[in-house]
Amino acid sequence: MNKLSDKIKSGAKAFLVTEYKYLTMFVVLVFAVLIIIYTLDPPSNLLSLMDNPDRADGIRAGGCFIGGAFLSAAAGWAGMSVATDANVRTTQAADKQGLSVALRVAFTGGAVMGFTVVGLGLAGLSFFFWLMTLNRSVGVGGADEVAAKSVIAAVDSLASFGFGASSIALFARVAGGIYTKAADVGADLVGKVEMDIPEDDPRNPAVIADNVGDNVGDVAGMGADLFESFVGSIIAAATLANGNAVKAALPFWIAGAGIVASFFGFFAVSTKDGANQRQLMFALHKGVIASSVLVLAFSAIIVSQFFTGDQSAEGWKIFACIAIGLIAGILIGQATEYYTSYSFWPTQSITEAGVTGPATVIIQGLGIGMMSCVPPVLIIVATILGCNALSGDYGVAMAAVGMLSTLGVTLATDAYGPIADNAGGIAEMAELEERVRETTDALDALGNTTAATGKGFAIGSAVLTSLSLLTAFKDKAQVDAADIGDPVVLSGVLFGAMLPFLFAALTMLSVQKAAGAIIIEVRRQFATIDGLREGTAEADSDRCVAISTQSSVEEMILPGVYAVLSPLMAGLLIGPKCLTGMLGGAIASGMMLAIMMANAGGAWDNSKKYIEIEGACGGKGTTTHKACVVGDTVGDPFKDTSGPSLNILIKLMSMVSLTAAPIIRGWKDWEFWYWGLLPIGLCVIATVLVHHYYWKNTQDIAAPIEDVVKEVPLAKDVETPAAAAAAGEEQVS
């Protein structure tokens, strides 16, 4: 078990080391660009009545960007390290101590991830906010006016912090998602479908890569994603405070209170041996409910101290917005659970559709995914309208802060899933008793539902955060109104609505391409390694890990380039009004597509688990089971690659727009169109280079195995995960 765990950990480290090498070049490049642009044209000039511009704004923006990028990457690395330690301990607990202790061990590992994200996020953001208030030249005026300008200038610099966090989150989520689903699809199609061997069978060369993918995609990727949501919601609320020191400080205090509340909620999670799925889910719900009640109490105390006298009524309206956001997050989680858990009709209906074959499984799953968009949208719409009526744009921003206030324990329930999944894989590969696998399967099925719930929560919070960032962008860019009947605005809406589909298409195609390389390698090993099929020889898992690592890092480039440069194309080429429409279209389209893909994928996955755990429709090995395996395979990139990446896409584009707002402030349509040719040219160059070096030369998945054996280099020619991890260990430390 320890040997298997070490293999998984070394593979995860090798991936992150390779990924961070690529991202370092991106971070350094953007750091230099921010310094140059904001040194030549300091944003704080807009607040100053002095003749001399504050040239230090370039260093401030660059420093905040580096800080956000570094802390986002650190959160992902820390979460991955803990998860790869907790998986084998969960297996051991399932073997020796039973279900309740195994649940506690896996949840504790996830909790470390959750508290690392919120701790690094709040501490880093608070430090940089304080740093940005030092040595500010914000012009002349009364003491209150100067103080307000100082707060505005400091918060404006924090947009670069969010930009750095968003950039790392996007690349980590996309690359991690491609890695995990390429390995998963490759392992399932060759192992379970072609070779008819069980899931996580040690004879399958891609099994280790599959388990590595759970950590780099669902732990490191999700950690970076929600780190960005957490800090983005605080930045948006502080920006919309418009220099009011009390309102700017409030989101920091609410976030801090949420961390304390989550700490107490962590101890409320417990269950008993022999618990069914509903009882296991309730065990996790207890932690979220306890945290939510406590954060409401803490928020009431904070608001009562911050808003006194004539401001008391306004303060309680803001408290109502915080409560609405918190309740909305819980309701979205409940709706997602209903559509993705096999305890309820939607997922059971997909299993029943499998009686007539895989085609009806796909049709039913797509229908369920589309239907699942209705409750979250109604909840988000009600939240936006209610909070806007109570406290305007600031109220909507504080609803996002309230929704994410219990992130410490919410993320723990999400990160728990891949730990339980890895524990089941280790139990299977170590050939432990069937009772151990039954325990880990129960935890894994729960993990599938909590993962889907976490994705729904992430999407909902991303929409509220992005809407607040859009409002902040409008203020900074001096966009008074964006009339949907204006052809310029409508063109932006249509362009923005297309982007999530382009982004999802690129990531889906990347999974197919990377999975093809894994399938070819697994087939090659079964054809050339004597005794592998019989279990008397050991598979070369390092080779599959190396292929997944290289493929995923290569495939993350183009989606990342499009996400960063698209807002700049619209804003620089046409103007801020078009960019406002583009962001609105992307938020609306991205939310629908993300919910549909995440929930359809989760439901397909649990329709298979319903057969495997509960014995529905005849149990394992039946034609219905095989049909649901096909549905699960289709759903893998839906729920773990494309769907989760879309919420980062809309946040990243909003954050890039807010960062660039001082540059295009007050521009008329097409006024400086020639600057827009620069991002367009960069997109064209990136597309040509990626196509030439990565997309043009693909392997033929339908080629005879004899040709594949001749063309594929030996495993000794590929850098192994252990060697890659060792080579980058010192640098990462």
Order of alpha helices (4+ residues) and beta strands (2+ residues): alpha-alpha-alpha-alpha-alpha-alpha-alpha-alpha-alpha-alpha-alpha-alpha-alpha-alpha-alpha-alpha-alpha-alpha-alpha-alpha-alpha-alpha-alpha
